[in-house]
Amino acid sequence: MQSPVFDQTILRRAVHAALMSMPLLFTTPAWLTHAVAAEVAAADNNTVKRYQIAAGPLSRVLSQLAGEAGILLSVEGAVTAGKQSAGLDGQYGIRAALDAVLLGSGLEAVMTSDGGYTLRKITVPSASKSEKLPEVKVQASSIGETALGPVVGYVAKRTQTATKTDTPIIETPQSISVVTRDQMTIQNVQSVGEALRYTAGVLSESNGPDPRADVIAIRGFDTNGRDQYRDGLRTYAFGNQGGSVVETYGLERVEVLRGPSSILYGQGGPGGLVNLVSKRPTDKPVHEVQLQAGSYDWKQIAADFGGLLTDDGTWTYRLTGLLRDSDTQIDHVKNDRVFIAPALTWRPNDNTTLTLLSDYQKNKRGQGYQAWPRVGTLYSSPYGKISTSRFVGEPGLDKFDQERYSLGYQFEHIFNDNVLFRQNLRYQRMNTDAFSVYMRPLQADQRTVSRYGGGSDEDVNNLTLDNHVQMKWQAGIFEHTALIGLDTQRMKADVKGTFASYSDLDLYNPVYGVGPFPIPNVNRDVTQQLRQTGLYFQDQLKIAQKWVLTLGARRDWANTSTDDHRNASNDSDQDDQATTWRAGVVFLANNGWAPYASYTESFTPVIGTTSEARGRKPFVPETGKQYEVGVRYQPQGQRTMLTFSLFDLTRQNLTTADLQDPSGNSSMQRGEVRSRGFEAEAKTQLDSGVDLIASYTYTQMDITKSNDGVQGNTPNNVPKYAAAVWGNYHLPATLLPGMTVGAGLRYIGSRYGDDDNGYKLPAYTLVDLVVDYDMASLGSSWKGWKFALNASNLFDKEYVATCGYYGDGCKWGYRRNVAGTLTYRW
């Protein structure tokens, strides 16, 4: 498929016209949108549902009711503190259900202008006249959806990733996407890369079928594993192999914050970060068992349980686990996994919450790194194409065994209506034992490669801690949500590397086991350490409920050291400091439109020094700077979110070759890369039973400074155009009750294979498919059973995912994968 041609002038004019027409959209009368929202809410009130909610603290009962009813209910913890509820058992409309759980509390639910609900004290008549007590002012996040909890469907409305506070996405002045649990389930997501296939501005799975790590690029910049977070805390481990791959069955959300984000998270790349939100203990009972089988002899069993441990809701739990035995599309490469994640929440009162999060994961995958010569993959060969399943390594030698466990907690205490404190901590340890046999450049016969082997034994320890105080206050039309925080990270990695040469391999007629096999020599034995502490401040200022200003600044102190146990002259110890800041503004129109603009920064320490001739000066940190403007649309009373953004992002202080060093082994910081583009993303759930996801990405990336002779070129593996669309349809009961069908298209445009821009990788389009059937339609005895059939790359398209590896190597992309899933919930 040829890459579509877009006239950049037309694109700029279209964006300009859209932005210029927005003021007309903002003039929709408030009374009209409020009336529509009220009409939708009134219709919902007439919907009768069956509820079975145990008695207990009022806050817990309200939370469960809001979640099951699908309503937006806002309340401060102080309003319900100390109050109990008799619970709910029976069939109720929404209004009747709210009245029942609030009975005897002295509170009543009132409808807000956006169709949600808030609480106020019940009017009490005095002896002389009826006095209406003042309405309780509500400023907390909604109970119906929280930034860390589950979302019904695909459209999340709140996030904590962008601000570290529970904030509506529409009030965030930076582009962010949320992939919900429901989306991951319907698409049968098995990795973080798969979860982000339909997300704007993200190139996932660009490294081909490599189960060792999620290789993800955001706005053209590779995250390099450094910018992946778990529950707001960094999971990055620095070593070559020590990247952390998180099991997606244990996740509630996958969130992508685009652009520099050092203001809240410290050192990181300019493209953005990925935050993985774990499944948490829940008041609502969860019981799920799942069996799955699919391509490449994939066999998997998974289970998810959660609910109350005590009747009063003081203790709740979650237990998620998975066991997998599977081959992959590469011969002799496994993808086996054991995963278990226990979690507990202790809520002694409405003001204090402590959640313990832990997980254990063991991966036995074989070595997934497989690159093949460009001749035979991207280019034709006299012997035809190299098989996409060809194994370049050596069976019995290649391995990738990784064991990881983590333990942490999230603590929150509300002091009063204005002040709360949060503390998040996690300790993680991971051991990786890897060995792989790689190819050298293709020989003259165009079918044989020489090979060498490399091993890595890594023991990585991470400790991360984040503390912050959140303060809220109001002065007239000004509402503040301020954050003062202090975080710290301690990471240590002991790494031993080995090297050996191995026999040649015929790529078209491989013969393995040709010995003798040498004993690898130790060529690396180092201890690396990172210590970073950051102090940050942020203020979200809402003015007259229409303008939201977000201002923040941060100061970081980082120390990175390397101890070379084989050669002490290679030891290094480097201190870096950096100040970053962010500013953004959002305008909240009456009709759901919200234009925004922002500026934000990042920094990343760079290890090394200049040449001896230049004084052996330590490298300064890389920096990232981004300007972004955009607009969101979230119509009241609907499950829709549209986001359009334009960005200008620059990465500075990249290392390039020092041409004045005759040895050719020195570098200097003269590099700079600029990324500019347009992104559009839409998610909607219609009453007709249609759910849609669509994204479009245009990225213009340029190497603006370099000593390597590539200035003015485009960095490798960055497509200018990318687009994706996913849709599924819940068939009506009159046609085929319980059946959902869906399909998706993913288009990745052509991109250069190297920074020299000497050749291009062709564009490709992939098709995905799902058929999902709720078997309860077969009768009451089948209640809780569901079967799904998913196909990824349905038409088995062969494509080259990336090039530029050692030996002029390229990597094939993912072939067709089909999986059947049987799930039982009760």
C-alpha positions in Angstrom: 0.0 0.0 0.0 1.4 3.4 -1.0 1.7 6.1 1.6 -1.0 8.7 1.1 0.2 12.1 0.0 -0.7 15.1 2.2 -0.2 18.7 1.1 1.3 20.4 4.2 -0.2 23.7 3.1 -3.7 22.2 3.0 -3.0 20.6 6.5 -2.0 23.9 8.0 -5.0 25.7 6.4 -7.4 23.0 7.7 -6.0 23.2 11.2 -6.1 27.0 11.1 -9.7 27.0 9.9 -10.7 24.6 12.6 -9.1 26.7 15.3 -10.6 29.9 13.9 -14.0 28.4 13.9 -13.9 27.3 17.5 -15.1 30.6 19.0 -18.4 30.1 17.1 -18.7 26.7 18.8 -18.1 28.2 22.2 -21.1 30.4 22.0 -23.7 27.6 22.5 -26.0 28.9 25.2 -25.4 27.3 28.6 -29.1 26.8 29.3 -29.3 24.5 26.2 -26.4 22.2 27.2 -27.7 22.1 30.8 -31.2 21.2 29.6 -29.8 18.4 27.5 -27.8 17.1 30.4 -30.8 17.3 32.7 -33.0 15.4 30.1 -30.4 12.6 29.9 -30.2 12.4 33.7 -34.0 12.3 34.0 -34.1 9.4 31.5 -31.5 7.6 33.5 -33.6 8.0 36.7 -36.3 5.9 35.1 -33.9 3.0 34.5 -34.4 0.3 37.2 -31.5 -1.9 38.1 -30.9 -4.6 40.6 -28.5 -3.7 43.4 -27.0 -5.7 46.2 -24.7 -3.5 48.3 -23.7 -4.5 51.8 -24.2 -2.1 54.7 -21.2 -0.1 55.8 -19.5 3.3 55.7 -21.6 5.8 53.7 -18.6 6.7 51.5 -18.1 3.0 50.5 -21.8 2.4 49.8 -22.0 5.6 47.7 -18.9 4.6 45.7 -20.3 1.2 44.9 -23.7 2.6 43.9 -22.2 5.2 41.7 -20.0 2.7 39.9 -22.9 0.2 39.3 -25.3 2.9 38.3 -22.8 4.6 36.0 -23.5 8.1 37.5 -21.2 11.0 38.3 -21.4 11.6 42.1 -19.1 14.2 43.7 -18.4 14.4 47.4 -15.7 15.4 49.8 -14.6 12.8 52.3 -15.4 15.2 55.2 -19.0 15.3 54.2 -19.6 11.6 54.7 -17.0 11.1 57.5 -18.3 8.9 60.3 -21.7 8.2 58.6 -23.0 4.7 58.0 -25.5 3.3 55.5 -27.8 0.4 55.6 -26.8 -0.5 52.1 -29.1 -1.5 49.2 -30.9 -4.7 48.2 -33.5 -4.8 45.5 -34.5 -3.0 42.3 -34.3 0.8 42.2 -34.2 3.7 39.9 -31.2 6.0 40.4 -33.1 8.6 42.5 -34.7 6.0 44.7 -31.4 4.2 45.2 -29.7 7.4 46.3 -32.5 8.2 48.7 -32.3 4.7 50.2 -28.6 4.7 50.9 -28.7 8.3 52.3 -31.6 7.5 54.6 -30.9 8.8 58.1 -27.6 10.5 57.1 -29.0 14.0 57.1 -27.9 14.4 53.5 -29.7 14.4 50.2 -28.5 14.1 46.6 -29.2 17.0 44.2 -28.6 17.1 40.5 -25.9 19.3 39.1 -26.0 21.2 35.8 -23.9 18.6 34.0 -26.3 15.7 34.8 -24.3 14.4 37.8 -25.1 14.5 41.5 -23.7 16.2 44.6 -24.7 16.1 48.3 -26.1 18.8 50.6 -27.6 18.9 54.0 -31.3 18.3 54.2 -33.5 21.4 54.7 -34.7 21.6 58.3 -37.7 23.8 59.2 -37.4 26.1 62.2 -40.2 27.1 64.6 -40.8 30.4 62.8 -40.0 29.6 59.3 -38.4 27.0 57.0 -34.7 27.6 56.7 -32.7 26.1 53.9 -29.3 25.1 55.2 -26.4 26.0 53.0 -25.4 23.5 50.2 -22.2 21.6 50.9 -19.5 22.9 48.6 -18.1 19.9 46.7 -14.6 20.0 45.2 -13.4 16.4 45.3 -13.2 13.9 42.5 -16.2 12.1 41.4 -17.1 8.8 43.0 -18.5 7.5 39.7 -15.0 7.5 38.2 -11.7 8.1 39.8 -8.3 8.6 38.3 -7.1 5.2 39.4 -10.2 3.2 39.2 -12.1 1.2 36.5 -13.9 2.9 33.6 -17.0 1.5 32.0 -16.1 1.4 28.3 -13.3 3.2 26.4 -13.8 6.9 27.4 -11.9 7.8 30.6 -12.6 11.3 32.0 -10.1 11.6 34.8 -6.4 11.0 35.3 -3.7 11.4 37.9 -0.7 10.9 35.5 -0.7 14.5 34.2 -0.9 16.4 37.5 -0.5 13.8 40.3 -4.0 15.0 41.4 -7.3 13.4 40.5 -8.1 15.8 37.6 -10.6 15.8 34.8 -8.7 15.2 31.5 -10.5 18.1 29.9 -8.8 20.4 32.4 -5.3 19.2 31.6 -3.2 21.5 29.4 -1.1 18.6 27.9 -2.0 15.8 25.5 -2.8 12.5 27.3 -4.4 9.2 26.3 -6.0 6.6 28.5 -6.4 2.9 27.4 -9.0 1.4 29.7 -9.4 -2.2 31.0 -12.5 -2.6 28.8 -10.5 -1.7 25.7 -7.7 -4.0 26.6 -10.1 -6.8 27.2 -12.1 -6.5 23.9 -8.8 -6.2 21.9 -7.1 -9.1 23.8 -4.1 -7.0 24.7 -1.1 -9.1 25.8 1.6 -6.4 26.1 1.8 -2.7 26.7 2.9 -2.3 23.0 -0.4 -4.0 21.9 -2.4 -1.7 24.3 -1.1 1.4 22.5 -1.7 0.3 18.9 -4.6 2.7 18.4 -3.1 5.6 20.3 -2.2 8.9 18.5 1.5 10.0 18.6 2.7 6.5 19.6 4.7 4.0 17.6 4.5 0.7 19.5 5.9 -2.7 18.6 8.5 -1.0 16.3 11.1 -3.6 17.3 9.3 -6.5 15.9 8.4 -9.7 17.8 10.7 -9.2 20.7 9.1 -10.3 24.0 12.0 -9.0 26.1 10.8 -5.4 26.3 8.1 -2.9 25.1 9.8 -0.7 22.5 7.7 2.4 22.4 8.3 5.8 20.7 6.3 8.9 21.6 6.3 11.9 19.2 9.3 10.3 17.4 11.5 9.8 20.5 12.2 6.3 21.9 11.3 6.0 25.6 14.2 3.5 26.0 12.5 1.8 28.9 13.4 4.8 31.0 10.1 6.5 30.8 7.8 3.7 31.8 6.1 4.1 35.2 4.0 1.9 37.4 1.4 3.6 39.5 3.3 6.9 39.2 6.7 5.5 40.2 9.5 4.8 37.8 10.1 1.1 36.8 13.2 1.8 34.7 16.3 -0.3 35.3 19.4 0.7 33.5 21.4 -2.2 32.1 21.2 -3.4 28.5 18.7 -6.3 29.3 17.1 -5.1 32.5 14.0 -3.5 31.1 10.8 -4.3 33.0 8.0 -5.9 31.0 4.7 -5.6 33.0 1.9 -8.2 32.6 -1.1 -6.3 31.2 -3.7 -8.6 32.8 -2.8 -7.0 36.1 -3.5 -3.5 34.8 -6.5 -1.3 35.1 -5.3 1.4 32.7 -2.4 2.3 30.4 -1.8 6.1 30.2 0.4 8.1 27.8 1.4 11.6 28.7 2.9 13.2 25.6 5.8 15.7 25.8 8.4 16.5 28.4 7.3 15.7 32.0 10.2 16.4 34.3 8.2 18.9 36.3 6.5 16.0 38.2 8.7 13.0 37.5 12.3 14.1 37.3 14.7 12.9 34.6 13.1 11.6 31.5 13.0 11.8 27.7 11.3 14.6 25.7 8.7 12.5 24.0 6.6 11.6 27.0 6.0 8.7 29.4 3.8 5.7 29.8 2.2 5.2 33.2 0.7 1.7 34.0 -2.1 1.7 36.6 -2.5 -1.5 38.6 -5.7 -3.2 39.4 -6.7 -2.3 42.9 -8.8 -3.7 45.7 -12.5 -3.1 45.1 -15.7 -2.8 47.1 -17.6 -4.5 44.3 -17.1 -8.3 44.2 -14.9 -9.5 41.3 -14.7 -13.2 40.4 -13.2 -14.1 37.0 -11.4 -17.2 35.6 -10.2 -17.2 32.0 -8.8 -19.8 29.7 -7.0 -18.9 26.4 -5.5 -20.8 23.5 -4.1 -19.5 20.3 -1.4 -19.3 17.6 2.1 -20.6 18.2 0.8 -23.1 20.8 -0.3 -20.3 23.1 -1.9 -21.7 26.3 -2.9 -19.5 29.2 -5.0 -19.5 32.4 -5.7 -16.3 34.3 -7.8 -15.4 37.3 -8.9 -12.1 39.0 -10.6 -11.9 42.4 -11.6 -9.0 44.6 -14.1 -7.6 47.1 -14.7 -7.0 50.8 -12.7 -8.8 53.4 -14.8 -7.3 56.2 -18.5 -6.5 56.1 -17.9 -2.8 57.1 -15.5 -2.3 54.1 -12.5 -1.6 56.3 -10.5 -4.2 54.4 -10.8 -5.0 50.7 -8.6 -7.1 48.5 -7.5 -8.0 45.0 -5.7 -11.1 43.8 -4.7 -11.4 40.1 -2.7 -14.2 38.6 -1.7 -15.7 35.3 0.2 -18.8 34.0 1.3 -19.1 30.4 3.1 -21.7 28.2 3.7 -20.5 24.6 6.0 -20.6 21.7 6.4 -17.5 19.4 6.6 -16.8 15.7 10.4 -17.2 16.0 11.6 -20.9 16.1 13.1 -22.0 19.4 11.9 -18.8 21.2 9.4 -19.3 24.1 7.2 -16.8 25.9 6.3 -18.5 29.2 5.2 -16.5 32.2 4.1 -16.8 35.8 2.4 -13.7 37.3 0.7 -13.1 40.6 -0.3 -9.8 42.2 -1.9 -9.6 45.7 -3.2 -6.3 46.9 -4.9 -5.1 50.1 -6.6 -1.8 51.1 -7.2 -0.7 54.7 -9.7 2.1 55.2 -10.1 2.6 58.9 -12.2 5.7 58.3 -13.3 8.0 55.4 -10.1 10.1 55.8 -7.4 7.5 55.7 -6.5 4.9 53.1 -3.6 2.5 52.8 -3.2 0.3 49.7 -0.5 -2.4 49.6 0.5 -3.4 46.1 2.8 -6.3 45.3 3.5 -8.6 42.4 5.8 -11.4 41.3 6.6 -12.2 37.7 8.8 -14.8 36.1 9.5 -14.8 32.4 11.2 -17.6 30.5 11.2 -16.4 26.9 14.2 -17.5 25.1 16.1 -14.7 23.3 13.7 -12.6 21.3 16.2 -10.4 19.6 16.3 -11.7 16.0 17.6 -9.5 13.1 18.2 -10.6 9.6 20.3 -9.1 6.7 18.6 -6.3 4.8 19.2 -8.4 1.6 16.6 -11.1 2.1 14.2 -9.0 4.1 13.8 -5.5 2.8 15.5 -6.3 -0.5 15.2 -9.3 -2.7 17.8 -12.1 -2.6 18.7 -14.7 -5.2 17.5 -17.2 -2.7 14.2 -15.6 -1.9 13.1 -14.1 1.4 14.5 -15.2 4.7 11.7 -16.9 6.7 10.0 -14.7 9.3 10.4 -17.6 11.8 14.2 -18.0 11.2 16.2 -18.4 14.3 19.7 -16.9 14.1 20.8 -18.0 17.5 21.8 -21.4 18.9 19.1 -23.7 20.5 20.1 -24.7 24.0 22.3 -21.7 24.4 20.0 -18.7 23.8 17.9 -17.8 26.8 16.2 -14.9 28.5 15.2 -15.8 32.0 13.9 -13.0 34.2 12.5 -12.9 37.7 11.0 -9.8 39.2 9.1 -9.0 42.4 8.0 -5.7 43.8 6.3 -4.5 47.1 5.0 -1.1 47.8 2.1 1.0 49.1 0.0 4.1 48.4 -1.1 6.0 51.5 -3.5 8.9 51.6 -4.8 10.9 54.6 -7.3 13.8 54.5 -6.6 16.2 57.3 -9.6 18.4 56.5 -11.6 19.8 53.6 -8.5 21.7 52.4 -5.4 19.5 53.0 -4.4 15.9 52.2 -1.2 14.0 52.2 -0.1 11.2 49.9 2.9 8.9 50.1 3.7 6.3 47.5 6.6 3.8 47.8 7.8 0.8 45.9 10.8 -1.5 46.1 11.5 -3.7 43.1 14.2 -6.3 42.5 14.8 -8.0 39.2 17.3 -10.6 38.0 17.9 -11.2 34.4 20.0 -14.1 33.0 20.3 -13.7 29.2 22.5 -15.1 26.5 22.1 -14.7 22.7 23.9 -15.6 19.5 23.8 -12.7 17.0 24.7 -12.4 13.3 27.5 -10.5 11.8 27.2 -8.9 8.3 26.0 -11.1 5.4 28.9 -12.8 3.6 29.6 -12.6 -0.2 27.5 -15.7 -1.0 24.4 -13.7 0.3 23.1 -16.6 2.4 25.7 -17.1 5.2 26.5 -15.1 8.3 29.2 -15.4 10.9 28.0 -15.2 14.5 29.1 -14.1 17.9 27.5 -14.5 21.3 26.9 -12.2 24.2 25.5 -12.8 27.7 24.3 -10.6 30.5 23.6 -11.4 34.1 22.0 -8.4 35.8 20.8 -7.9 39.3 18.8 -4.7 39.7 17.4 -3.1 42.8 15.1 0.0 42.6 13.6 2.0 45.5 11.3 4.9 44.7 9.4 7.2 47.1 7.1 10.1 46.4 5.6 12.4 49.0 3.3 15.3 48.4 0.8 17.6 50.2 -2.2 18.7 48.3 -4.0 21.9 49.4 -7.3 23.3 48.2 -8.8 26.7 48.9 -11.1 29.2 47.4 -11.0 33.0 47.3 -13.9 34.5 45.4 -13.8 33.2 41.8 -10.4 31.7 42.3 -10.1 28.0 43.3 -6.6 26.6 44.0 -5.4 23.0 44.0 -1.7 23.3 45.0 0.8 20.5 45.3 4.2 20.5 47.1 6.2 17.3 46.8 9.5 15.6 47.4 10.5 12.4 45.7 13.6 10.3 45.6 14.9 7.3 43.6 17.6 4.8 44.4 18.7 2.3 41.7 21.5 -0.1 41.7 22.5 -2.6 39.0 25.2 -5.3 39.1 25.9 -6.3 35.5 28.3 -9.0 34.2 28.7 -9.5 30.5 30.3 -12.3 28.4 31.4 -12.7 24.8 32.4 -15.5 22.4 32.5 -16.3 18.6 30.4 -19.1 17.1 30.1 -21.0 13.9 28.6 -19.6 10.7 24.9 -20.1 9.8 23.2 -20.6 6.5 20.1 -18.5 6.8 18.2 -20.5 4.1 19.2 -24.0 5.3 20.3 -23.6 9.0 22.2 -26.3 10.7 22.4 -25.8 14.5 24.7 -27.5 17.0 27.9 -27.2 15.1 30.6 -27.1 17.8 32.7 -27.0 19.7 31.0 -24.2 21.7 33.5 -21.9 23.4 33.3 -20.9 27.0 32.4 -17.2 26.8 34.9 -14.7 28.2 33.8 -12.1 30.8 34.1 -8.7 29.1 32.1 -6.6 31.5 31.7 -6.5 35.3 30.3 -3.2 36.5 28.0 -1.8 39.2 25.9 1.2 38.2 24.0 3.4 40.7 21.5 6.3 40.3 20.4 8.6 43.1 18.0 11.4 42.4 16.0 13.7 44.6 13.5 16.2 43.4 11.5 19.0 45.0 8.4 20.2 43.0 5.6 22.6 43.3 2.4 22.9 41.2 -0.7 25.1 41.3 -3.9 24.4 39.4 -5.9 27.6 39.5 -9.5 27.6 38.3 -11.0 31.0 37.6 -14.8 31.5 37.5 -15.2 27.8 36.6 -14.0 28.7 33.0 -10.2 29.1 33.0 -7.7 26.6 34.4 -4.1 27.7 34.8 -1.5 25.1 35.6 1.9 26.3 36.8 4.7 24.2 38.1 8.5 24.2 38.8 10.9 21.6 40.0 14.5 21.3 41.1 16.4 18.0 40.8 19.7 16.7 42.1 21.0 13.5 40.4 24.1 11.4 40.9 25.1 8.6 38.5 28.1 6.4 39.1 29.8 3.4 37.5 32.3 1.1 39.2 34.2 -1.0 36.7 35.5 -4.1 38.6 37.8 -5.1 35.7 39.4 -1.7 35.0 39.2 1.0 37.7 40.3 3.6 35.2 36.8 3.4 33.6 35.1 4.4 36.9 32.9 7.5 36.8 30.9 9.6 39.2 28.8 12.4 38.0 26.6 15.0 39.7 23.9 16.9 37.8 21.4 19.5 38.7 18.4 20.8 36.7 15.5 23.2 37.1 12.4 22.5 34.9 9.1 24.2 34.7 5.7 24.0 33.1 2.9 26.4 32.3 -0.5 25.7 30.7 -4.0 27.2 30.3 -7.3 25.6 29.5 -10.6 27.4 28.6 -13.8 25.5 29.5 -16.6 26.4 27.2 -20.2 25.8 28.0 -20.7 23.3 25.2 -17.9 20.9 26.0 -15.1 22.4 24.0 -11.8 23.1 25.8 -8.9 24.8 23.9 -5.6 24.6 25.7 -1.9 25.7 25.4 1.2 24.8 27.3 5.0 24.9 27.6 6.9 22.1 29.4 10.5 20.9 29.8 12.5 17.8 30.6 16.1 16.8 31.3 18.2 13.6 31.1 21.7 13.1 32.6 24.3 12.1 30.0 27.1 9.9 31.2 30.6 10.6 29.9 33.1 13.4 29.3 34.6 15.4 26.4 37.9 14.4 24.9 41.2 15.0 26.7 41.9 17.9 24.3 38.7 19.5 25.4 39.5 19.1 29.1 37.6 15.9 30.0 34.6 18.0 31.0 31.5 16.1 32.1 28.6 16.1 29.7 25.7 18.4 30.7 22.1 16.9 30.8 20.1 16.6 27.6 17.1 18.9 27.6 13.7 18.8 26.0 11.3 21.8 25.4 7.8 21.6 24.0 5.2 24.1 22.9 1.7 22.7 22.5 -1.7 24.0 21.6 -4.8 21.9 21.2 -8.5 21.5 21.8 -10.6 18.8 23.5 -14.3 18.1 23.1 -16.3 16.3 25.8 -20.0 16.9 25.4 -22.0 16.8 28.6 -24.1 13.7 29.2 -22.2 11.7 26.5 -19.4 9.2 26.4 -17.2 11.0 24.0 -13.7 12.5 24.0 -12.0 14.2 21.1 -8.5 15.6 21.2 -6.6 17.7 18.6 -3.1 18.9 19.2 -0.2 20.7 17.5 3.2 20.5 19.0 6.8 21.8 18.5 9.3 19.7 20.5 13.1 20.0 20.6 15.7 17.7 22.1 19.0 19.3 22.8 22.6 18.4 23.9 22.7 15.1 22.1 26.2 13.6 21.8 27.7 13.4 18.3 31.2 12.5 17.1 34.1 14.8 18.0 35.7 15.3 14.6 38.8 16.9 16.2 39.7 13.7 18.0 42.0 11.6 15.7 41.1 8.4 17.6 37.5 8.7 16.6 36.4 7.6 20.1 35.3 10.9 21.6 32.0 12.7 21.5 30.8 16.2 22.0 27.3 17.6 22.7 26.4 19.3 19.4 23.3 17.3 18.5 19.8 18.6 18.3 16.5 17.0 17.0 13.3 18.8 16.4 9.9 17.1 16.2 6.7 19.0 15.0 3.4 17.6 14.3 -0.4 17.2 14.5 -2.3 14.6 16.4 -6.0 13.7 16.5 -7.7 11.1 18.7 -11.3 10.3 19.1 -13.1 7.9 21.4 -16.9 7.5 21.6 -19.6 5.1 22.8 -22.9 5.6 21.1 -26.4 4.6 22.4 -26.8 2.6 19.2 -24.3 0.1 20.5 -21.3 1.3 18.4 -18.0 2.0 20.1 -15.3 3.9 18.0 -11.6 4.7 18.5 -9.7 6.7 15.8 -6.3 8.3 15.7 -4.2 10.2 13.2 -0.6 11.3 13.6 1.5 13.6 11.4 5.2 14.0 12.5 7.8 16.1 10.9 11.1 15.2 12.5 14.5 16.8 11.6 18.1 16.5 12.8 18.8 20.2 13.2 22.4 19.9 14.6 25.0 17.2 14.2 28.7 16.6 13.6 28.0 13.2 11.9 27.0 14.5 8.5 23.3 13.9 8.9 22.2 17.4 9.7 19.0 18.2 7.9 18.0 14.5 7.6 15.1 12.7 9.3 15.9 10.3 12.1 15.4 6.6 11.3 12.2 4.7 11.9 10.0 7.7 12.3 6.9 7.6 10.0 5.6 10.9 8.9 2.0 9.6 8.7 0.2 7.0 10.9 -3.5 6.3 11.4 -5.7 3.8 13.1 -9.4 3.1 13.6 -11.2 0.6 15.7 -14.9 0.0 15.9 -17.1 -2.6 17.5 -20.9 -3.1 17.4 -23.0 -4.7 20.2 -25.7 -6.4 18.1 -29.3 -5.6 19.3 -31.3 -8.3 21.0 -33.7 -8.5 18.0 -30.8 -9.5 15.8 -28.3 -11.6 17.8 -28.4 -11.0 21.6 -25.1 -11.0 23.4 -23.0 -10.8 20.2 -20.3 -8.1 19.7 -18.3 -7.8 16.5 -15.4 -5.5 15.9 -12.5 -4.7 13.5 -9.6 -2.4 13.3 -7.2 -0.9 10.8 -3.6 0.2 11.6 -1.6 2.1 9.1 2.1 3.0 9.5 3.7 5.2 6.8 7.0 4.8 5.2 10.1 5.7 7.2 13.9 5.9 6.7 16.0 2.9 7.7 19.0 5.0 8.9 19.9 8.5 9.8 21.7 8.9 6.5 18.3 8.6 4.8 19.8 6.2 2.2 16.8 3.9 2.0 13.2 3.7 3.1 11.0 1.0 4.7 7.7 0.7 3.0 4.3 1.6 4.6 2.0 -1.2 5.8 -1.6 -1.7 6.8 -2.7 -4.3 9.3 -6.3 -5.6 10.1 -7.5 -6.8 13.5 -10.8 -8.6 14.2 -12.9 -9.6 17.2 -16.0 -11.7 17.7 -17.3 -11.6 21.3 -20.3 -13.6 22.6 -22.0 -13.3 26.0 -23.3 -16.9 26.4 -26.0 -15.8 28.9 -28.2 -15.4 25.8 -28.3 -19.2 25.6 -30.1 -19.4 28.9 -29.8 -18.8 32.6 -27.5 -21.7 33.1 -24.9 -19.9 30.9 -25.0 -16.7 32.9 -21.4 -15.4 33.4 -19.9 -17.2 30.5 -18.3 -15.4 27.6 -16.3 -16.5 24.6 -14.1 -14.2 22.4 -12.2 -14.8 19.2 -9.4 -12.3 18.4 -7.2 -12.0 15.3 -4.3 -9.6 15.0 -2.9 -9.0 11.5 -5.8 -11.0 10.1 -4.5 -11.2 6.6 -1.0 -12.3 7.7 0.8 -9.3 6.2 4.6 -9.7 5.9 6.3 -6.4 6.7 9.7 -5.1 7.9 9.2 -3.4 11.3 12.7 -1.7 11.5 16.2 -1.7 10.2 19.6 -0.3 11.3 20.8 -3.1 13.5 24.4 -4.4 13.7 25.4 -6.3 10.5 23.0 -4.2 8.4 20.1 -6.0 10.1 16.4 -5.6 9.8 13.5 -7.1 11.8 10.3 -8.6 10.5 7.1 -7.4 12.1 4.4 -9.4 13.8 2.6 -12.1 11.8 -1.0 -13.2 12.2 -2.0 -14.2 15.7 -5.4 -15.8 16.5 -6.6 -16.5 20.1 -9.8 -17.9 21.6 -10.7 -16.8 25.2 -13.3 -18.4 27.4 -14.2 -16.3 30.5 -16.4 -17.1 33.5 -17.5 -14.3 35.8 -19.7 -14.6 38.9 
